[in-house]
Amino acid sequence: MGRVSGKVVVISGAARGQGRSHALKMAAEGADIIALDICANIASNAYALATPDDLATTARDIEALGQRVEAIQVDVRDRGAVEEAIGKAVGTFGRLDVVVANAGICPLGVRRPQEAFVDAVDVDLGGVLNVIHASLRHLESGSSIIATGSLAAFLRGSVDNPASGPGGAGYGFAKRVIAEYIHELALQLAPVNIRANAVHPTNCNTAMLQSDVMYRIFRPDLEHPTREDAELAFPAMNAMPVGFVEPEDISNAVLFLASDESRYVTGQQLRIDAGGYVKANPFHI
């Protein structure tokens, strides 16, 4: 307990899924939380996104752990709104120590295809940049930045293939750029003792994965695949015999990167992928 005691952490996409898991893990270890989420749907994205009630639940759960929280509805695509939200919350808490740029969508299929690529890039890449860049002015020596990437960044042709549509291409592109961005950001921030790392999950048991559109991607042989149908195919991504990891598995890595235990860890591409990368790629230095 107390691995991030006294720290203030901003987390985007905090209303549910990985973001909520990260927020509760950090709060349980002593951090106060700035929880950001759009709490609205995006037209090109076929599955429902979080709601205001979801964000309120996250906030209540953090408070039940004895920590303070500022829960703010904000669209990470809007740099000005993100800067305002983070600035006000930092004014309340008096500091900012950790940034978890986590919000993301995966608008697969043919729904509004001309918008899907743009939305995926704007949220999954632009949103990460906005949250990090809006936070930088508030960070001091010893701070930590963590971006959520994806195993898809390292598996060309996985999500960025014709069957996934333009949104899949946008998702894969965004996650690849995040990986390179974190490499360069870590180098630039190292002289002022601020760390930057990325976590790259494989399939994760959230609403993004457990959606009809994702089931169809994994089971194109069926017209109306169910979750049970898709779960037969999910393990194909991984070397270990599992179809997906849980949000808490990612949160454990995020907590480590947020804590002082990782004070000399920067520029890492930390894959929580059940061996998905090593299954698909030969060893290289």
Backbone as CSV, one residue per row, in Angstrom:
resi,resn,N_x,N_y,N_z,CA_x,CA_y,CA_z,C_x,C_y,C_z
1,MET,0.836,-1.197,0.000,0.000,0.000,0.000,0.875,1.253,0.000
2,GLY,0.343,2.332,-0.596,1.021,3.612,-0.556,2.123,3.785,-1.575
3,ARG,2.107,3.016,-2.657,3.197,3.099,-3.638,3.194,4.417,-4.404
4,VAL,2.054,5.113,-4.454,2.000,6.448,-5.064,1.366,7.435,-4.085
5,SER,1.596,7.210,-2.824,1.015,8.071,-1.791,1.456,9.521,-1.968
6,GLY,0.479,10.435,-1.905,0.762,11.852,-2.023,0.858,12.364,-3.441
7,LYS,0.809,11.496,-4.420,0.892,11.930,-5.810,-0.493,12.301,-6.340
8,VAL,-0.517,13.160,-7.350,-1.734,13.503,-8.085,-1.576,12.975,-9.503
9,VAL,-2.590,12.245,-9.952,-2.527,11.543,-11.221,-3.689,11.985,-12.105
10,VAL,-3.404,12.385,-13.335,-4.459,12.655,-14.307,-4.578,11.443,-15.227
11,ILE,-5.811,10.994,-15.446,-6.078,9.816,-16.269,-7.196,10.153,-17.239
12,SER,-6.943,9.969,-18.522,-8.008,10.166,-19.515,-8.690,8.837,-19.802
13,GLY,-9.964,8.924,-20.187,-10.746,7.707,-20.375,-11.002,6.990,-19.072
14,ALA,-11.229,7.758,-18.007,-11.284,7.203,-16.653,-12.656,6.713,-16.230
15,ALA,-13.671,6.868,-17.078,-15.025,6.535,-16.645,-15.268,5.038,-16.573
16,ARG,-14.520,4.263,-17.367,-14.723,2.808,-17.345,-13.497,2.140,-17.939
17,GLY,-13.536,0.819,-18.036,-12.489,0.061,-18.701,-11.127,0.209,-18.057
18,GLN,-10.088,0.267,-18.896,-8.730,0.388,-18.374,-8.558,1.661,-17.557
19,GLY,-9.151,2.763,-18.012,-8.981,4.026,-17.299,-9.524,3.973,-15.887
20,ARG,-10.718,3.408,-15.713,-11.273,3.273,-14.360,-10.387,2.364,-13.517
21,SER,-9.936,1.272,-14.109,-9.068,0.356,-13.382,-7.799,1.055,-12.914
22,HIS,-7.188,1.855,-13.790,-5.982,2.600,-13.407,-6.289,3.573,-12.264
23,ALA,-7.420,4.264,-12.371,-7.777,5.254,-11.353,-7.953,4.600,-9.988
24,LEU,-8.639,3.479,-9.956,-8.885,2.818,-8.677,-7.606,2.201,-8.121
25,LYS,-6.768,1.664,-8.987,-5.488,1.115,-8.531,-4.625,2.210,-7.918
26,MET,-4.555,3.357,-8.587,-3.759,4.477,-8.066,-4.332,4.991,-6.750
27,ALA,-5.651,5.131,-6.685,-6.277,5.619,-5.465,-6.047,4.663,-4.305
28,ALA,-6.137,3.370,-4.582,-5.895,2.380,-3.537,-4.465,2.450,-3.010
29,GLU,-3.550,2.984,-3.827,-2.154,3.117,-3.433,-1.812,4.538,-2.999
30,GLY,-2.850,5.371,-2.743,-2.618,6.648,-2.083,-2.633,7.892,-2.932
31,ALA,-2.987,7.787,-4.226,-2.972,8.950,-5.106,-4.332,9.634,-5.150
32,ASP,-4.315,10.947,-5.358,-5.513,11.696,-5.715,-5.617,11.706,-7.243
33,ILE,-6.840,11.750,-7.761,-7.067,11.482,-9.179,-7.795,12.630,-9.865
34,ILE,-7.298,13.011,-11.035,-8.019,13.863,-11.971,-8.533,12.933,-13.065
35,ALA,-9.839,12.700,-13.074,-10.445,11.704,-13.966,-11.143,12.406,-15.121
36,LEU,-10.657,12.191,-16.326,-11.197,12.832,-17.522,-11.912,11.807,-18.391
37,ASP,-13.025,12.192,-18.984,-13.708,11.322,-19.945,-14.709,12.137,-20.743
38,ILE,-14.893,11.775,-22.009,-15.848,12.483,-22.856,-17.284,12.210,-22.431
39,CYS,-17.558,10.992,-21.943,-18.910,10.614,-21.492,-19.954,10.879,-22.576
40,ALA,-19.626,10.526,-23.788,-20.539,10.695,-24.921,-20.075,9.777,-26.034
41,ASN,-21.004,9.432,-26.920,-20.658,8.579,-28.046,-20.015,9.385,-29.171
42,ILE,-19.269,8.688,-30.028,-18.690,9.256,-31.238,-19.303,8.494,-32.411
43,ALA,-19.856,9.207,-33.370,-20.737,8.608,-34.375,-20.088,7.475,-35.160
44,SER,-18.811,7.568,-35.452,-18.160,6.540,-36.266,-17.850,5.273,-35.485
45,ASN,-17.947,5.359,-34.166,-17.582,4.238,-33.299,-18.821,3.400,-33.008
46,ALA,-18.794,2.123,-33.367,-20.012,1.318,-33.356,-20.468,0.876,-31.971
47,TYR,-19.586,0.848,-31.001,-19.990,0.456,-29.649,-20.145,1.708,-28.778
48,ALA,-20.998,1.622,-27.784,-21.281,2.773,-26.921,-20.079,3.103,-26.048
49,LEU,-19.827,4.384,-25.899,-18.763,4.851,-25.009,-19.332,5.112,-23.615
50,ALA,-18.495,5.570,-22.720,-18.896,5.759,-21.326,-19.936,6.868,-21.195
51,THR,-20.622,6.865,-20.070,-21.665,7.837,-19.771,-21.279,8.688,-18.566
52,PRO,-21.991,9.794,-18.327,-21.752,10.558,-17.101,-21.918,9.717,-15.842
53,ASP,-22.862,8.789,-15.850,-23.038,7.913,-14.691,-21.804,7.047,-14.459
54,ASP,-21.170,6.610,-15.552,-19.939,5.822,-15.409,-18.854,6.646,-14.723
55,LEU,-18.706,7.892,-15.139,-17.682,8.752,-14.542,-18.004,9.029,-13.078
56,ALA,-19.286,9.229,-12.784,-19.691,9.456,-11.390,-19.396,8.233,-10.530
57,THR,-19.566,7.049,-11.100,-19.247,5.819,-10.365,-17.756,5.733,-10.077
58,THR,-16.936,6.057,-11.059,-15.495,6.090,-10.830,-15.156,7.044,-9.689
59,ALA,-15.752,8.224,-9.704,-15.467,9.212,-8.666,-15.883,8.701,-7.288
60,ARG,-17.067,8.104,-7.195,-17.528,7.579,-5.907,-16.609,6.476,-5.396
61,ASP,-16.146,5.635,-6.304,-15.271,4.541,-5.895,-13.925,5.061,-5.405
62,ILE,-13.430,6.113,-6.020,-12.174,6.731,-5.559,-12.365,7.334,-4.172
63,GLU,-13.445,8.053,-3.985,-13.721,8.651,-2.675,-13.901,7.591,-1.600
64,ALA,-14.488,6.454,-1.967,-14.664,5.365,-1.004,-13.321,4.799,-0.544
65,LEU,-12.303,4.999,-1.362,-10.954,4.569,-0.993,-10.224,5.627,-0.166
66,GLY,-10.902,6.732,0.119,-10.334,7.774,0.965,-9.486,8.790,0.242
67,GLN,-9.601,8.840,-1.093,-8.794,9.776,-1.873,-9.669,10.841,-2.512
68,ARG,-9.043,11.960,-2.840,-9.745,13.059,-3.505,-9.790,12.815,-5.004
69,VAL,-10.824,13.365,-5.642,-10.980,13.190,-7.077,-11.641,14.416,-7.673
70,GLU,-11.172,14.805,-8.844,-11.840,15.785,-9.694,-12.244,15.044,-10.962
71,ALA,-13.530,14.823,-11.145,-14.045,14.105,-12.310,-14.601,15.124,-13.294
72,ILE,-14.060,15.138,-14.508,-14.363,16.201,-15.461,-14.720,15.597,-16.812
73,GLN,-15.880,15.989,-17.349,-16.243,15.601,-18.705,-15.527,16.519,-19.687
74,VAL,-14.702,15.936,-20.538,-13.951,16.720,-21.509,-13.585,15.818,-22.677
75,ASP,-13.595,16.380,-23.854,-13.222,15.672,-25.071,-11.723,15.860,-25.283
76,VAL,-10.965,14.768,-25.254,-9.511,14.893,-25.361,-9.068,15.426,-26.716
77,ARG,-9.965,15.480,-27.695,-9.613,16.051,-28.989,-9.527,17.570,-28.943
78,ASP,-10.029,18.176,-27.888,-10.089,19.634,-27.746,-8.973,20.094,-26.817
79,ARG,-7.838,20.535,-27.404,-6.671,20.902,-26.594,-6.998,21.995,-25.589
80,GLY,-7.729,23.005,-26.007,-8.049,24.100,-25.098,-8.866,23.632,-23.917
81,ALA,-9.858,22.784,-24.167,-10.694,22.280,-23.081,-9.892,21.391,-22.145
82,VAL,-8.989,20.596,-22.692,-8.142,19.734,-21.859,-7.214,20.580,-20.990
83,GLU,-6.611,21.611,-21.585,-5.738,22.498,-20.813,-6.500,23.156,-19.674
84,GLU,-7.717,23.608,-19.955,-8.523,24.253,-18.917,-8.880,23.273,-17.802
85,ALA,-9.292,22.067,-18.177,-9.696,21.076,-17.186,-8.530,20.690,-16.281
86,ILE,-7.387,20.395,-16.885,-6.227,19.995,-16.091,-5.732,21.154,-15.243
87,GLY,-5.705,22.358,-15.819,-5.246,23.524,-15.070,-6.087,23.791,-13.834
88,LYS,-7.405,23.694,-13.971,-8.285,23.921,-12.821,-8.091,22.857,-11.757
89,ALA,-7.966,21.613,-12.185,-7.794,20.531,-11.217,-6.459,20.630,-10.496
90,VAL,-5.413,20.989,-11.222,-4.109,21.165,-10.591,-4.164,22.336,-9.605
91,GLY,-4.933,23.360,-9.945,-5.115,24.455,-9.005,-5.757,24.004,-7.703
92,THR,-6.655,23.048,-7.807,-7.309,22.506,-6.612,-6.357,21.646,-5.794
93,PHE,-5.635,20.767,-6.471,-4.764,19.827,-5.772,-3.390,20.408,-5.440
94,GLY,-2.958,21.394,-6.219,-1.676,22.032,-5.939,-0.472,21.399,-6.606
95,ARG,-0.685,20.330,-7.358,0.446,19.669,-8.008,-0.071,18.661,-9.019
96,LEU,0.853,18.161,-9.866,0.565,17.052,-10.771,1.845,16.243,-10.902
97,ASP,1.731,14.937,-10.700,2.909,14.081,-10.672,2.929,13.014,-11.763
98,VAL,1.751,12.559,-12.174,1.668,11.441,-13.109,0.600,11.735,-14.151
99,VAL,0.907,11.431,-15.404,-0.035,11.568,-16.511,-0.250,10.192,-17.128
100,VAL,-1.498,9.769,-17.202,-1.841,8.512,-17.873,-2.770,8.858,-19.033
101,ALA,-2.200,8.946,-20.226,-2.955,9.298,-21.434,-3.518,8.007,-22.014
102,ASN,-4.742,7.695,-21.634,-5.301,6.375,-21.862,-6.494,6.348,-22.820
103,ALA,-7.230,7.441,-22.949,-8.488,7.417,-23.710,-8.258,6.940,-25.137
104,GLY,-9.156,6.071,-25.612,-9.031,5.578,-26.962,-10.322,4.970,-27.472
105,ILE,-10.454,4.911,-28.787,-11.580,4.251,-29.442,-11.034,3.358,-30.545
106,CYS,-11.884,2.444,-31.031,-11.492,1.579,-32.141,-12.691,1.449,-33.072
107,PRO,-12.879,2.431,-33.966,-14.075,2.456,-34.827,-13.945,1.544,-36.039
108,LEU,-14.123,0.261,-35.811,-13.942,-0.729,-36.859,-15.182,-0.848,-37.737
109,GLY,-15.025,-1.539,-38.867,-16.150,-1.799,-39.756,-16.375,-0.676,-40.744
110,VAL,-17.592,-0.608,-41.265,-17.907,0.314,-42.349,-18.852,1.428,-41.906
111,ARG,-19.036,1.606,-40.625,-19.900,2.671,-40.143,-19.203,4.017,-40.315
112,ARG,-19.801,4.911,-41.106,-19.244,6.252,-41.358,-17.746,6.173,-41.663
113,PRO,-17.357,5.414,-42.695,-15.932,5.133,-42.917,-15.087,6.371,-43.152
114,GLN,-15.641,7.397,-43.788,-14.834,8.589,-44.046,-14.482,9.321,-42.758
115,GLU,-15.289,9.150,-41.729,-15.018,9.782,-40.441,-14.174,8.890,-39.536
116,ALA,-14.249,7.572,-39.736,-13.657,6.641,-38.783,-12.142,6.806,-38.679
117,PHE,-11.457,6.953,-39.807,-9.998,7.136,-39.769,-9.645,8.393,-38.993
118,VAL,-10.343,9.491,-39.305,-10.061,10.768,-38.645,-10.332,10.679,-37.154
119,ASP,-11.463,10.076,-36.775,-11.801,9.986,-35.354,-10.796,9.132,-34.596
120,ALA,-10.386,8.016,-35.197,-9.411,7.155,-34.533,-8.101,7.895,-34.309
121,VAL,-7.629,8.605,-35.313,-6.367,9.341,-35.172,-6.527,10.499,-34.189
122,ASP,-7.655,11.218,-34.281,-7.850,12.372,-33.412,-7.934,11.976,-31.937
123,VAL,-8.611,10.860,-31.643,-8.744,10.429,-30.251,-7.490,9.695,-29.783
124,ASP,-7.070,8.690,-30.546,-6.035,7.775,-30.083,-4.631,8.360,-30.152
125,LEU,-4.417,9.296,-31.034,-3.122,9.979,-31.113,-3.246,11.420,-30.639
126,GLY,-4.155,12.183,-31.278,-4.315,13.581,-30.870,-4.683,13.716,-29.405
127,GLY,-5.557,12.847,-28.910,-5.946,12.913,-27.516,-4.803,12.632,-26.566
128,VAL,-3.942,11.684,-26.932,-2.756,11.401,-26.120,-1.831,12.616,-26.085
129,LEU,-1.592,13.208,-27.251,-0.725,14.388,-27.299,-1.326,15.543,-26.498
130,ASN,-2.626,15.747,-26.625,-3.265,16.860,-25.925,-3.150,16.711,-24.422
131,VAL,-3.422,15.528,-23.909,-3.364,15.316,-22.460,-1.937,15.473,-21.952
132,ILE,-0.984,14.902,-22.667,0.410,15.013,-22.222,0.910,16.445,-22.328
133,HIS,0.664,17.085,-23.452,1.195,18.437,-23.648,0.511,19.454,-22.733
134,ALA,-0.758,19.247,-22.446,-1.441,20.136,-21.508,-0.939,19.948,-20.085
135,SER,-0.347,18.799,-19.804,0.138,18.493,-18.456,1.574,18.927,-18.229
136,LEU,2.354,19.040,-19.298,3.796,19.224,-19.151,4.157,20.430,-18.294
137,ARG,3.433,21.511,-18.445,3.777,22.733,-17.702,3.633,22.556,-16.194
138,HIS,2.862,21.540,-15.792,2.616,21.320,-14.366,3.553,20.288,-13.747
139,LEU,4.354,19.606,-14.559,5.180,18.516,-14.068,6.536,19.008,-13.595
140,GLU,7.030,18.361,-12.561,8.344,18.695,-12.019,9.226,17.452,-12.028
141,SER,10.466,17.620,-11.616,11.416,16.516,-11.572,10.828,15.325,-10.820
142,GLY,10.990,14.143,-11.392,10.465,12.931,-10.777,9.109,12.513,-11.282
143,SER,8.507,13.321,-12.142,7.176,12.992,-12.666,7.252,11.863,-13.681
144,SER,6.084,11.293,-13.960,5.998,10.153,-14.873,4.860,10.342,-15.861
145,ILE,5.130,10.047,-17.123,4.136,10.091,-18.194,3.975,8.676,-18.741
146,ILE,2.722,8.243,-18.883,2.428,6.898,-19.380,1.367,7.011,-20.461
147,ALA,1.643,6.477,-21.633,0.688,6.491,-22.735,0.225,5.063,-23.020
148,THR,-1.051,4.934,-23.339,-1.592,3.630,-23.713,-1.467,3.438,-25.215
149,GLY,-0.669,2.464,-25.600,-0.546,2.078,-26.992,-1.372,0.828,-27.247
150,SER,-0.807,-0.109,-27.982,-1.506,-1.361,-28.280,-0.522,-2.340,-28.893
151,LEU,-0.743,-3.615,-28.650,0.017,-4.637,-29.369,-0.104,-4.432,-30.868
152,ALA,-1.231,-3.854,-31.314,-1.428,-3.601,-32.740,-0.340,-2.713,-33.330
153,ALA,0.323,-1.917,-32.492,1.414,-1.075,-32.987,2.554,-1.914,-33.543
154,PHE,2.668,-3.151,-33.091,3.794,-4.002,-33.474,3.385,-5.143,-34.401
155,LEU,2.091,-5.223,-34.736,1.590,-6.299,-35.583,0.920,-5.696,-36.805
156,ARG,1.710,-5.362,-37.807,1.138,-4.798,-39.016,0.187,-5.794,-39.659
157,GLY,-0.980,-5.301,-40.076,-1.967,-6.155,-40.698,-2.922,-6.801,-39.723
158,SER,-2.793,-6.488,-38.437,-3.713,-7.064,-37.456,-5.028,-6.288,-37.468
159,VAL,-5.010,-5.088,-36.913,-6.231,-4.273,-36.944,-6.272,-3.372,-38.178
160,ASP,-5.109,-3.065,-38.723,-5.050,-2.191,-39.904,-5.071,-3.045,-41.172
161,ASN,-6.235,-3.655,-41.430,-6.411,-4.458,-42.627,-7.754,-4.101,-43.249
162,PRO,-7.983,-4.431,-44.515,-9.216,-3.990,-45.186,-10.492,-4.390,-44.472
163,ALA,-10.514,-5.549,-43.822,-11.730,-5.985,-43.140,-12.099,-5.066,-41.982
164,SER,-11.107,-4.397,-41.400,-11.357,-3.508,-40.264,-11.806,-2.126,-40.692
165,GLY,-11.644,-1.792,-41.967,-12.065,-0.499,-42.458,-11.088,0.609,-42.130
166,PRO,-11.396,1.846,-42.542,-10.502,2.978,-42.291,-10.248,3.237,-40.809
167,GLY,-11.234,2.950,-39.960,-11.027,3.152,-38.525,-9.945,2.248,-37.970
168,GLY,-9.874,1.020,-38.478,-8.808,0.120,-38.063,-7.451,0.625,-38.506
169,ALA,-7.389,1.162,-39.728,-6.136,1.747,-40.214,-5.720,2.933,-39.352
170,GLY,-6.695,3.769,-38.983,-6.392,4.912,-38.128,-5.927,4.493,-36.757
171,TYR,-6.545,3.458,-36.215,-6.153,2.940,-34.898,-4.719,2.438,-34.930
172,GLY,-4.403,1.589,-35.915,-3.052,1.056,-36.007,-2.017,2.143,-36.206
173,PHE,-2.319,3.116,-37.067,-1.406,4.230,-37.300,-1.158,5.000,-36.009
174,ALA,-2.245,5.330,-35.301,-2.118,6.113,-34.071,-1.250,5.397,-33.046
175,LYS,-1.456,4.109,-32.888,-0.709,3.365,-31.875,0.765,3.238,-32.260
176,ARG,1.069,3.120,-33.551,2.473,3.083,-33.975,3.160,4.407,-33.690
177,VAL,2.471,5.496,-33.964,3.077,6.808,-33.729,3.283,7.049,-32.236
178,ILE,2.341,6.592,-31.410,2.515,6.731,-29.964,3.819,6.071,-29.515
179,ALA,4.108,4.895,-30.056,5.331,4.198,-29.668,6.567,5.041,-29.991
180,GLU,6.622,5.584,-31.198,7.785,6.403,-31.558,7.801,7.716,-30.785
181,TYR,6.636,8.308,-30.604,6.536,9.556,-29.845,7.089,9.392,-28.431
182,ILE,6.731,8.312,-27.757,7.206,8.096,-26.394,8.722,7.941,-26.374
183,HIS,9.272,7.277,-27.380,10.728,7.145,-27.481,11.390,8.522,-27.532
184,GLU,10.867,9.387,-28.391,11.459,10.719,-28.547,11.181,11.603,-27.334
185,LEU,9.974,11.512,-26.786,9.629,12.320,-25.615,10.514,11.960,-24.427
186,ALA,10.759,10.675,-24.231,11.613,10.250,-23.120,12.998,10.866,-23.237
187,LEU,13.513,10.917,-24.448,14.837,11.496,-24.667,14.848,12.982,-24.347
188,GLN,13.795,13.686,-24.728,13.737,15.135,-24.497,13.544,15.482,-23.021
189,LEU,12.828,14.642,-22.293,12.507,14.951,-20.900,13.508,14.387,-19.899
190,ALA,14.363,13.477,-20.345,15.324,12.869,-19.431,16.206,13.890,-18.704
191,PRO,16.687,14.954,-19.363,17.544,15.906,-18.653,16.869,16.617,-17.482
192,VAL,15.521,16.677,-17.493,14.816,17.311,-16.370,14.175,16.252,-15.470
193,ASN,14.619,15.000,-15.632,14.217,13.909,-14.738,12.714,13.651,-14.761
194,ILE,12.121,13.750,-15.955,10.726,13.340,-16.147,10.737,12.136,-17.076
195,ARG,10.032,11.088,-16.680,10.040,9.834,-17.423,8.829,9.730,-18.345
196,ALA,8.999,9.007,-19.447,7.905,8.766,-20.382,7.988,7.325,-20.869
197,ASN,6.898,6.595,-20.706,6.838,5.193,-21.104,5.481,4.895,-21.733
198,ALA,5.415,3.791,-22.464,4.151,3.358,-23.053,3.855,1.932,-22.617
199,VAL,2.568,1.658,-22.436,2.117,0.280,-22.216,1.318,-0.144,-23.438
200,HIS,1.517,-1.391,-23.842,0.898,-1.894,-25.070,0.137,-3.186,-24.762
201,PRO,-1.165,-3.094,-24.495,-1.939,-4.296,-24.191,-2.273,-5.098,-25.442
202,THR,-2.432,-6.396,-25.257,-3.108,-7.237,-26.234,-4.607,-7.056,-26.022
203,ASN,-5.433,-7.957,-26.559,-6.866,-7.916,-26.275,-7.082,-7.723,-24.777
204,CYS,-7.908,-6.760,-24.435,-8.189,-6.491,-23.026,-9.695,-6.549,-22.816
205,ASN,-10.100,-7.119,-21.705,-11.503,-7.408,-21.438,-12.278,-6.144,-21.059
206,THR,-12.538,-5.325,-22.064,-13.291,-4.086,-21.892,-14.394,-4.027,-22.948
207,ALA,-15.175,-2.955,-22.908,-16.266,-2.792,-23.872,-15.760,-2.688,-25.310
208,MET,-14.532,-2.225,-25.498,-13.971,-2.161,-26.850,-13.857,-3.557,-27.446
209,LEU,-13.346,-4.500,-26.672,-13.199,-5.868,-27.167,-14.542,-6.592,-27.193
210,GLN,-15.312,-6.443,-26.116,-16.575,-7.174,-26.000,-17.686,-6.380,-26.686
211,SER,-17.600,-6.330,-28.004,-18.566,-5.581,-28.807,-18.883,-6.368,-30.069
212,ASP,-20.073,-6.152,-30.603,-20.492,-6.898,-31.790,-19.545,-6.678,-32.960
213,VAL,-19.073,-5.439,-33.123,-18.199,-5.153,-34.260,-16.881,-5.907,-34.124
214,MET,-16.355,-6.015,-32.898,-15.108,-6.754,-32.700,-15.327,-8.249,-32.882
215,TYR,-16.470,-8.745,-32.456,-16.764,-10.168,-32.669,-16.756,-10.499,-34.156
216,ARG,-17.295,-9.593,-34.971,-17.332,-9.858,-36.404,-15.936,-9.834,-37.022
217,ILE,-15.054,-8.999,-36.477,-13.682,-8.952,-36.979,-12.977,-10.272,-36.688
218,PHE,-13.189,-10.818,-35.496,-12.519,-12.052,-35.115,-13.177,-13.298,-35.716
219,ARG,-14.470,-13.196,-36.055,-15.160,-14.345,-36.642,-15.855,-13.937,-37.943
220,PRO,-15.082,-13.629,-38.974,-15.680,-13.220,-40.253,-16.422,-14.360,-40.946
221,ASP,-16.228,-15.576,-40.444,-16.898,-16.728,-41.043,-18.353,-16.848,-40.614
222,LEU,-18.773,-16.035,-39.619,-20.131,-16.091,-39.105,-20.840,-14.769,-39.366
223,GLU,-22.126,-14.843,-39.667,-22.879,-13.625,-39.959,-23.171,-12.824,-38.703
224,HIS,-23.523,-13.511,-37.621,-23.837,-12.836,-36.361,-23.118,-13.538,-35.207
225,PRO,-21.800,-13.394,-35.130,-21.067,-14.100,-34.080,-21.401,-13.562,-32.687
226,THR,-21.410,-14.442,-31.718,-21.634,-14.089,-30.326,-20.297,-13.933,-29.613
227,ARG,-20.365,-13.493,-28.365,-19.145,-13.429,-27.558,-18.500,-14.807,-27.467
228,GLU,-19.308,-15.835,-27.270,-18.770,-17.187,-27.158,-18.074,-17.604,-28.452
229,ASP,-18.631,-17.223,-29.595,-17.983,-17.518,-30.869,-16.630,-16.817,-30.971
230,ALA,-16.606,-15.527,-30.626,-15.378,-14.738,-30.750,-14.301,-15.223,-29.787
231,GLU,-14.708,-15.665,-28.616,-13.721,-16.086,-27.627,-12.969,-17.339,-28.060
232,LEU,-13.494,-18.060,-29.023,-12.745,-19.178,-29.593,-11.581,-18.680,-30.442
233,ALA,-11.711,-17.464,-30.991,-10.687,-16.913,-31.883,-9.732,-15.957,-31.170
234,PHE,-10.155,-15.350,-30.066,-9.303,-14.374,-29.381,-7.890,-14.896,-29.092
235,PRO,-7.709,-16.145,-28.662,-6.355,-16.589,-28.303,-5.367,-16.604,-29.453
236,ALA,-5.839,-16.513,-30.687,-4.923,-16.530,-31.834,-3.934,-15.372,-31.786
237,MET,-4.273,-14.296,-31.068,-3.383,-13.141,-30.955,-2.158,-13.441,-30.109
238,ASN,-2.266,-14.399,-29.186,-1.301,-14.506,-28.100,-0.522,-15.812,-28.142
239,ALA,0.668,-15.798,-27.537,1.442,-17.025,-27.394,0.954,-17.837,-26.202
240,MET,0.578,-17.161,-25.140,0.040,-17.841,-23.970,-1.411,-18.221,-24.251
241,PRO,-1.911,-19.278,-23.616,-3.248,-19.794,-23.956,-4.377,-19.009,-23.306
242,VAL,-4.449,-17.716,-23.625,-5.517,-16.855,-23.123,-6.042,-16.005,-24.268
243,GLY,-7.316,-15.639,-24.187,-7.913,-14.812,-25.226,-7.749,-13.335,-24.983
244,PHE,-7.617,-12.953,-23.727,-7.478,-11.540,-23.382,-6.912,-11.412,-21.976
245,VAL,-6.410,-10.236,-21.686,-5.983,-9.887,-20.333,-7.068,-9.031,-19.700
246,GLU,-6.968,-8.824,-18.397,-7.923,-8.004,-17.677,-7.375,-6.584,-17.499
247,PRO,-8.260,-5.584,-17.346,-7.773,-4.223,-17.111,-6.781,-4.127,-15.959
248,GLU,-6.985,-4.913,-14.921,-6.084,-4.860,-13.771,-4.663,-5.274,-14.144
249,ASP,-4.531,-6.157,-15.134,-3.197,-6.548,-15.570,-2.441,-5.351,-16.141
250,ILE,-3.149,-4.485,-16.840,-2.520,-3.269,-17.368,-2.265,-2.282,-16.226
251,SER,-3.217,-2.192,-15.306,-3.077,-1.258,-14.182,-1.863,-1.575,-13.327
252,ASN,-1.540,-2.856,-13.171,-0.358,-3.218,-12.389,0.907,-2.644,-13.022
253,ALA,0.973,-2.673,-14.350,2.130,-2.103,-15.044,2.128,-0.584,-14.941
254,VAL,0.956,0.030,-15.092,0.845,1.483,-15.000,1.247,1.961,-13.608
255,LEU,0.808,1.249,-12.587,1.187,1.616,-11.219,2.695,1.585,-11.041
256,PHE,3.339,0.557,-11.539,4.799,0.473,-11.442,5.455,1.672,-12.121
257,LEU,4.992,2.008,-13.316,5.594,3.120,-14.044,5.292,4.466,-13.394
258,ALA,4.188,4.560,-12.656,3.848,5.795,-11.957,4.629,5.960,-10.662
259,SER,5.051,4.859,-10.087,5.679,4.884,-8.763,7.169,5.184,-8.855
260,ASP,7.764,5.485,-7.711,9.194,5.741,-7.665,10.007,4.466,-7.844
261,GLU,9.350,3.325,-7.840,10.055,2.074,-8.112,10.659,2.068,-9.516
262,SER,10.079,2.844,-10.397,10.567,2.896,-11.782,11.294,4.210,-12.061
263,ARG,11.941,4.762,-11.058,12.505,6.112,-11.194,13.559,6.229,-12.286
264,TYR,14.151,5.123,-12.714,15.134,5.165,-13.793,14.660,4.417,-15.035
265,VAL,13.358,4.202,-15.122,12.785,3.508,-16.273,12.130,4.546,-17.182
266,THR,12.653,4.710,-18.382,12.067,5.671,-19.311,12.296,5.208,-20.747
267,GLY,11.380,5.607,-21.631,11.475,5.233,-23.029,11.090,3.791,-23.312
268,GLN,10.433,3.149,-22.354,10.096,1.732,-22.514,8.798,1.540,-23.297
269,GLN,8.768,0.465,-24.055,7.553,0.002,-24.734,7.157,-1.296,-24.027
270,LEU,6.369,-1.162,-22.982,6.063,-2.293,-22.112,4.824,-3.022,-22.630
271,ARG,5.028,-4.197,-23.178,3.941,-4.969,-23.766,3.348,-5.910,-22.722
272,ILE,2.068,-5.728,-22.437,1.326,-6.661,-21.597,0.466,-7.450,-22.571
273,ASP,1.057,-8.450,-23.183,0.484,-8.998,-24.418,0.410,-10.515,-24.463
274,ALA,0.623,-11.193,-23.320,0.558,-12.658,-23.278,1.417,-13.285,-24.371
275,GLY,2.526,-12.637,-24.682,3.445,-13.177,-25.685,3.049,-12.922,-27.117
276,GLY,2.088,-12.008,-27.335,1.641,-11.742,-28.699,2.742,-11.225,-29.604
277,TYR,3.620,-10.391,-29.059,4.697,-9.835,-29.875,5.717,-10.907,-30.239
278,VAL,6.156,-11.683,-29.273,7.190,-12.677,-29.567,6.642,-13.782,-30.463
279,LYS,5.337,-14.020,-30.408,4.738,-15.007,-31.297,4.830,-14.559,-32.750
280,ALA,4.710,-13.268,-32.989,4.627,-12.749,-34.353,5.953,-12.242,-34.905
281,ASN,6.973,-12.062,-34.041,8.201,-11.408,-34.476,9.424,-12.213,-34.051
282,PRO,10.398,-12.350,-34.941,11.659,-12.988,-34.538,12.445,-12.076,-33.613
283,PHE,13.332,-12.659,-32.856,14.182,-11.868,-31.958,15.086,-10.936,-32.745
284,HIS,15.239,-9.712,-32.254,16.218,-8.801,-32.830,16.654,-7.827,-31.749
285,ILE,17.806,-7.261,-31.929,18.349,-6.280,-30.978,18.165,-4.891,-31.558
